[in-house]
């Protein structure tokens, strides 16, 4: 009996061992599936983060370039405004000079008109005197 008992003990031990191996196999399979899921999820998450970082960096770089272009445009516009301002100042000076010249010429013209008028009167008077004498 002890031989039979040993055989049954071995059979039970082998059955228990088989159950343990199957349990470990199923647990191992389950762990492998979880690892694969998390590895895949991590890869997709990394791809998503890298894509988002690339987009953010591109936008930042683009805004930086736009800012530099805007500063350049502002400098150009400031130069143009300064140029127009100096031209306007020069035109105002020329206008004031022209006004002064016009006033001088107007005064001269009035004086000439008065002189012509006086000369005309004198000539008319002289002619009238000459006619009376004749």
Secondary structure, 3 states (H helix, E strand, C coil): CHHHHHHHHHHHHHHHHHHHHHHHHHHHHHHHHHHHHHHHHHHHHHHHHHHHHHHHHHHHHHHHHHHHHHHHHHHHHHHHHHHHHHHHHHHHHHHHHHHHHHHHHHHHHHHHHHHHHHHHHHHHHHHHHHHHHC
